[in-house]
Amino acid sequence: MWGIIATWRMAYEGIEKASEMLKAGGDAGDAIETAVREVEDFPYYKSVGYGGLPNEEMEVELDAAYMDGDTLDIGAVAAIKDFANPVSIARRLSKEPVNNLLVGEGAEKFAHKEGFERKNMLTDRAKIHYRNRKKEIAQTEIKPYAGHDTVGMVCLDTRGKMTSATSTSGLFMKKKGRVGDSPISGSGFYVDSKVGGASATGLGEDVMKGCVSYEIVRLMKEGMHPQEACEKAVAMFDRELKERRGKAGDMSLIAMNNKGEWGVATNIEGFSFAVATENEAPVVYLTKNVDGKCIHEMASREWLDDYMRTRTAPLKEL
Ligand code: ASP
Protein backbone atom coordinates (compact mmCIF):
# COMPACT_ATOMS: atom_id res chain seq x y z
CA MET A 1 0.00 0.00 0.00
CA TRP A 2 1.13 3.56 -0.65
CA GLY A 3 -0.55 6.91 -0.06
CA ILE A 4 -0.10 10.64 0.41
CA ILE A 5 -2.40 13.27 1.91
CA ALA A 6 -1.92 17.03 2.15
CA THR A 7 -3.58 20.19 3.40
CA TRP A 8 -5.26 22.49 0.85
CA ARG A 9 -6.00 22.35 -2.83
CA MET A 10 -2.61 23.90 -3.59
CA ALA A 11 -0.98 20.52 -2.88
CA TYR A 12 -2.77 18.80 -5.76
CA GLU A 13 -0.11 19.04 -8.47
CA GLY A 14 2.56 17.97 -5.99
CA ILE A 15 0.44 15.03 -4.89
CA GLU A 16 0.05 13.97 -8.51
CA LYS A 17 3.83 13.93 -9.00
CA ALA A 18 4.43 12.14 -5.70
CA SER A 19 1.82 9.49 -6.47
CA GLU A 20 3.63 8.59 -9.70
CA MET A 21 6.82 8.11 -7.72
CA LEU A 22 5.10 6.06 -5.01
CA LYS A 23 3.32 3.90 -7.57
CA ALA A 24 6.70 3.07 -9.09
CA GLY A 25 7.99 1.97 -5.68
CA GLY A 26 9.65 5.30 -4.82
CA ASP A 27 10.76 6.37 -1.36
CA ALA A 28 8.38 8.29 0.94
CA GLY A 29 11.12 10.85 1.64
CA ASP A 30 11.74 11.59 -2.04
CA ALA A 31 8.04 11.64 -2.86
CA ILE A 32 7.06 14.06 -0.09
CA GLU A 33 9.99 16.37 -0.81
CA THR A 34 9.03 16.48 -4.50
CA ALA A 35 5.41 17.23 -3.61
CA VAL A 36 6.24 20.06 -1.21
CA ARG A 37 8.80 21.59 -3.59
CA GLU A 38 6.13 21.74 -6.27
CA VAL A 39 4.03 23.96 -3.98
CA GLU A 40 7.04 26.04 -2.93
CA ASP A 41 7.96 26.72 -6.55
CA PHE A 42 4.51 27.83 -7.74
CA PRO A 43 4.48 31.65 -7.58
CA TYR A 44 0.71 32.06 -7.21
CA TYR A 45 0.37 30.21 -3.91
CA LYS A 46 0.84 33.09 -1.56
CA SER A 47 1.45 31.26 1.69
CA VAL A 48 4.21 28.84 0.76
CA GLY A 49 7.66 29.34 -0.78
CA TYR A 50 8.16 31.60 -3.79
CA GLY A 51 5.45 34.24 -3.81
CA GLY A 52 4.72 33.70 -0.11
CA LEU A 53 3.43 36.73 1.74
CA PRO A 54 5.96 38.79 3.69
CA ASN A 55 6.25 39.76 7.33
CA GLU A 56 5.67 43.24 8.76
CA GLU A 57 8.97 44.40 7.32
CA MET A 58 8.17 43.12 3.84
CA GLU A 59 10.56 40.19 4.08
CA VAL A 60 9.53 36.64 3.19
CA GLU A 61 10.56 34.47 6.14
CA LEU A 62 9.79 30.79 5.68
CA ASP A 63 9.27 27.84 8.03
CA ALA A 64 9.53 24.19 6.97
CA ALA A 65 10.03 20.74 8.43
CA TYR A 66 10.68 17.15 7.46
CA MET A 67 10.30 14.00 9.55
CA ASP A 68 11.24 10.38 8.83
CA GLY A 69 8.81 7.99 10.51
CA ASP A 70 11.25 5.05 10.48
CA THR A 71 14.14 6.69 12.32
CA LEU A 72 12.14 9.57 13.88
CA ASP A 73 14.75 11.93 12.40
CA ILE A 74 13.51 15.52 12.34
CA GLY A 75 14.89 18.51 10.48
CA ALA A 76 13.45 22.00 10.37
CA VAL A 77 14.17 25.60 9.45
CA ALA A 78 12.40 28.67 10.75
CA ALA A 79 12.35 32.28 9.59
CA ILE A 80 14.72 31.47 6.73
CA LYS A 81 15.05 34.01 3.91
CA ASP A 82 16.19 33.87 0.29
CA PHE A 83 16.29 30.13 -0.32
CA ALA A 84 14.12 28.44 -2.92
CA ASN A 85 13.16 25.21 -1.17
CA PRO A 86 13.08 25.27 2.62
CA VAL A 87 11.69 21.71 2.75
CA SER A 88 14.86 20.35 1.14
CA ILE A 89 17.02 22.18 3.68
CA ALA A 90 14.85 20.72 6.44
CA ARG A 91 15.28 17.23 5.03
CA ARG A 92 19.03 17.70 4.82
CA LEU A 93 19.08 18.86 8.46
CA SER A 94 17.16 15.75 9.51
CA LYS A 95 20.27 13.73 8.68
CA GLU A 96 22.51 15.67 11.07
CA PRO A 97 23.22 14.11 14.46
CA VAL A 98 22.46 17.40 16.24
CA ASN A 99 21.57 20.97 15.14
CA ASN A 100 18.37 19.75 13.51
CA LEU A 101 16.27 22.90 13.84
CA LEU A 102 17.99 26.06 12.63
CA VAL A 103 16.54 29.57 12.55
CA GLY A 104 17.19 32.73 10.54
CA GLU A 105 20.79 33.54 9.78
CA GLY A 106 22.05 30.20 11.09
CA ALA A 107 19.70 28.33 8.77
CA GLU A 108 20.81 30.51 5.85
CA LYS A 109 24.49 29.89 6.55
CA PHE A 110 23.91 26.15 6.66
CA ALA A 111 21.91 26.22 3.42
CA HIS A 112 24.58 28.32 1.72
CA LYS A 113 27.39 25.96 2.77
CA GLU A 114 25.40 22.98 1.57
CA GLY A 115 24.88 24.61 -1.82
CA PHE A 116 21.11 25.03 -1.73
CA GLU A 117 19.63 27.33 -4.37
CA ARG A 118 19.38 30.97 -3.35
CA LYS A 119 16.37 32.89 -4.55
CA ASN A 120 14.67 36.16 -3.78
CA MET A 121 11.32 34.80 -2.62
CA LEU A 122 9.52 38.16 -2.62
CA THR A 123 7.52 38.53 -5.83
CA ASP A 124 6.02 41.73 -7.25
CA ARG A 125 2.59 40.24 -6.63
CA ALA A 126 3.40 39.66 -2.95
CA LYS A 127 4.56 43.30 -2.72
CA ILE A 128 1.17 44.44 -4.02
CA HIS A 129 -0.58 42.25 -1.44
CA TYR A 130 1.64 43.82 1.21
CA ARG A 131 0.97 47.42 0.17
CA ASN A 132 -2.76 46.74 -0.16
CA ARG A 133 -2.89 45.20 3.27
CA LYS A 134 -1.05 48.18 4.75
CA LYS A 135 -3.69 50.45 3.31
CA GLU A 136 -6.53 48.25 4.54
CA ILE A 137 -5.06 48.15 8.02
CA ALA A 138 -4.77 51.93 8.03
CA GLN A 139 -8.39 52.35 6.93
CA THR A 140 -10.22 49.61 8.80
CA GLU A 141 -9.44 47.38 11.71
CA ILE A 142 -8.57 44.34 9.61
CA LYS A 143 -6.52 41.75 11.48
CA PRO A 144 -3.03 41.73 10.01
CA TYR A 145 -2.88 37.99 10.58
CA ALA A 146 -5.58 37.09 8.11
CA GLY A 147 -4.22 35.35 5.00
CA HIS A 148 -2.11 32.29 5.66
CA ASP A 149 -2.03 28.54 4.91
CA THR A 150 0.56 25.81 5.27
CA VAL A 151 1.14 22.87 3.05
CA GLY A 152 1.42 19.90 5.41
CA MET A 153 1.71 16.32 4.21
CA VAL A 154 1.92 12.73 5.35
CA CYS A 155 3.24 10.02 3.01
CA LEU A 156 3.44 6.21 3.04
CA ASP A 157 5.53 4.18 0.58
CA THR A 158 5.22 0.56 -0.52
CA ARG A 159 7.94 -0.50 1.91
CA GLY A 160 5.92 0.90 4.82
CA LYS A 161 8.12 3.93 5.41
CA MET A 162 6.21 7.05 6.39
CA THR A 163 7.26 10.71 6.29
CA SER A 164 5.74 14.06 7.09
CA ALA A 165 6.68 17.55 5.88
CA THR A 166 5.47 21.13 6.07
CA SER A 167 6.28 24.44 4.38
CA THR A 168 4.83 27.91 4.91
CA SER A 169 5.42 31.64 4.90
CA GLY A 170 3.41 31.66 8.15
CA LEU A 171 1.11 34.51 9.02
CA PHE A 172 0.93 37.48 6.70
CA MET A 173 2.35 40.57 8.42
CA LYS A 174 3.85 38.51 11.22
CA LYS A 175 6.58 40.03 13.35
CA LYS A 176 10.09 39.48 12.08
CA GLY A 177 11.36 36.29 13.70
CA ARG A 178 7.91 34.91 14.47
CA VAL A 179 7.83 31.13 14.22
CA GLY A 180 4.59 29.18 13.85
CA ASP A 181 3.69 25.55 14.48
CA SER A 182 4.84 24.26 11.10
CA PRO A 183 8.52 23.63 11.95
CA ILE A 184 7.68 22.44 15.47
CA SER A 185 7.54 18.69 15.99
CA GLY A 186 4.26 17.41 17.41
CA SER A 187 2.48 20.66 16.57
CA GLY A 188 2.70 21.21 12.80
CA PHE A 189 3.61 17.62 12.01
CA TYR A 190 4.46 14.21 13.45
CA VAL A 191 4.97 10.76 11.96
CA ASP A 192 5.83 7.30 13.21
CA SER A 193 5.94 4.51 10.61
CA LYS A 194 4.71 2.05 13.25
CA VAL A 195 1.48 4.06 13.54
CA GLY A 196 0.91 6.92 11.11
CA GLY A 197 1.33 10.66 10.81
CA ALA A 198 -0.52 13.97 11.00
CA SER A 199 0.02 17.56 9.93
CA ALA A 200 -1.66 20.88 10.63
CA THR A 201 -2.58 24.19 9.10
CA GLY A 202 -4.14 27.07 10.97
CA LEU A 203 -3.22 29.55 13.65
CA GLY A 204 0.18 28.30 14.77
CA GLU A 205 -0.01 29.99 18.15
CA ASP A 206 -3.08 27.87 18.99
CA VAL A 207 -2.05 24.62 17.26
CA MET A 208 1.12 24.68 19.39
CA LYS A 209 -0.87 24.91 22.61
CA GLY A 210 -2.26 21.43 21.99
CA CYS A 211 0.55 19.64 20.08
CA VAL A 212 -2.35 18.56 17.91
CA SER A 213 -0.41 16.53 15.32
CA TYR A 214 1.17 14.42 18.03
CA GLU A 215 -2.16 14.01 19.76
CA ILE A 216 -3.66 12.55 16.57
CA VAL A 217 -0.78 10.08 16.18
CA ARG A 218 -1.21 9.11 19.83
CA LEU A 219 -4.92 8.44 19.33
CA MET A 220 -4.16 6.35 16.23
CA LYS A 221 -1.66 4.40 18.30
CA GLU A 222 -4.45 3.59 20.71
CA GLY A 223 -6.26 2.02 17.79
CA MET A 224 -8.36 4.84 16.37
CA HIS A 225 -8.97 5.22 12.66
CA PRO A 226 -7.34 8.44 11.34
CA GLN A 227 -10.75 10.03 10.76
CA GLU A 228 -11.87 9.38 14.30
CA ALA A 229 -8.51 10.50 15.70
CA CYS A 230 -8.61 13.78 13.75
CA GLU A 231 -12.20 14.54 14.75
CA LYS A 232 -11.60 13.74 18.38
CA ALA A 233 -8.35 15.73 18.69
CA VAL A 234 -9.66 18.80 16.88
CA ALA A 235 -13.05 18.85 18.64
CA MET A 236 -11.52 18.34 22.07
CA PHE A 237 -8.87 20.98 21.66
CA ASP A 238 -11.20 23.48 20.02
CA ARG A 239 -13.54 23.08 23.01
CA GLU A 240 -10.67 23.35 25.46
CA LEU A 241 -9.43 26.61 23.95
CA LYS A 242 -12.92 28.11 23.89
CA GLU A 243 -13.52 27.16 27.52
CA ARG A 244 -10.24 28.54 28.78
CA ARG A 245 -9.63 31.45 26.43
CA GLY A 246 -13.02 32.31 24.98
CA LYS A 247 -11.95 31.55 21.42
CA ALA A 248 -10.03 29.07 19.28
CA GLY A 249 -7.94 29.86 16.22
CA ASP A 250 -8.33 28.12 12.88
CA MET A 251 -7.18 24.53 13.01
CA SER A 252 -7.29 21.94 10.20
CA LEU A 253 -5.55 18.59 10.40
CA ILE A 254 -4.88 15.73 8.00
CA ALA A 255 -3.68 12.25 8.95
CA MET A 256 -2.81 8.87 7.43
CA ASN A 257 -2.00 5.60 9.15
CA ASN A 258 0.45 2.94 8.02
CA LYS A 259 -2.31 1.07 6.20
CA GLY A 260 -2.97 4.07 3.96
CA GLU A 261 -6.27 4.90 5.69
CA TRP A 262 -6.70 8.63 6.16
CA GLY A 263 -8.74 11.27 7.92
CA VAL A 264 -9.23 15.03 8.28
CA ALA A 265 -10.86 17.42 10.72
CA THR A 266 -11.21 21.18 10.91
CA ASN A 267 -12.89 23.87 12.97
CA ILE A 268 -13.38 26.15 9.95
CA GLU A 269 -15.54 26.20 6.85
CA GLY A 270 -13.94 25.80 3.46
CA PHE A 271 -10.98 23.59 4.26
CA SER A 272 -9.74 21.64 1.25
CA PHE A 273 -7.23 18.83 0.99
CA ALA A 274 -5.66 16.54 -1.58
CA VAL A 275 -5.11 12.81 -1.33
CA ALA A 276 -3.91 9.88 -3.44
CA THR A 277 -3.51 6.22 -2.50
CA GLU A 278 -3.02 2.92 -4.26
CA ASN A 279 -6.82 2.69 -4.43
CA GLU A 280 -7.63 6.32 -5.16
CA ALA A 281 -6.39 8.60 -7.98
CA PRO A 282 -5.23 12.08 -6.87
CA VAL A 283 -8.27 14.09 -5.84
CA VAL A 284 -9.18 17.34 -4.10
CA TYR A 285 -11.86 17.26 -1.43
CA LEU A 286 -13.76 20.05 0.27
CA THR A 287 -14.89 19.64 3.86
CA LYS A 288 -18.07 20.48 5.70
CA ASN A 289 -18.77 20.10 9.41
CA VAL A 290 -22.09 18.37 10.03
CA ASP A 291 -23.16 17.32 13.56
CA GLY A 292 -19.61 17.05 14.85
CA LYS A 293 -18.48 14.99 11.86
CA CYS A 294 -16.17 16.23 9.14
CA ILE A 295 -17.82 15.35 5.83
CA HIS A 296 -15.87 15.67 2.61
CA GLU A 297 -16.96 15.84 -1.00
CA MET A 298 -14.97 15.90 -4.20
CA ALA A 299 -14.29 19.40 -5.51
CA SER A 300 -16.12 20.01 -8.78
CA ARG A 301 -14.30 20.91 -11.99
CA GLU A 302 -15.94 24.31 -11.69
CA TRP A 303 -14.59 24.85 -8.19
CA LEU A 304 -11.08 23.81 -9.25
CA ASP A 305 -11.09 26.10 -12.28
CA ASP A 306 -12.44 28.97 -10.28
CA TYR A 307 -9.76 28.45 -7.64
CA MET A 308 -6.98 28.71 -10.21
CA ARG A 309 -8.63 31.68 -11.88
CA THR A 310 -8.84 33.70 -8.66
CA ARG A 311 -5.29 32.73 -7.60
CA THR A 312 -3.79 33.89 -10.89
CA ALA A 313 -6.06 36.85 -11.63
CA PRO A 314 -4.27 40.18 -12.12
CA LEU A 315 -3.90 42.00 -8.82
CA LYS A 316 -4.84 45.63 -8.57
CA GLU A 317 -3.06 48.10 -6.36
CA LEU A 318 -5.61 49.69 -4.01
N1 ASP B 1 0.24 27.28 10.70
C1 ASP B 1 0.83 28.39 10.00
C2 ASP B 1 1.49 29.30 10.98
O1 ASP B 1 0.95 29.59 12.02
C3 ASP B 1 -0.11 29.16 9.16
C4 ASP B 1 -1.18 28.37 8.48
O2 ASP B 1 -1.12 27.18 8.37
O3 ASP B 1 -2.17 28.97 8.02
O4 ASP B 1 2.57 29.76 10.69
Boltz pocket constraint, residues with backbone or C-beta under 6 A from the ligand:
constraints:
  - pocket:
      binder: B
      contacts: [[A, 148], [A, 149], [A, 150], [A, 168], [A, 169], [A, 170], [A, 171], [A, 179], [A, 180], [A, 181], [A, 182], [A, 200], [A, 201], [A, 202], [A, 203], [A, 204], [A, 205]]
      max_distance: 6.0
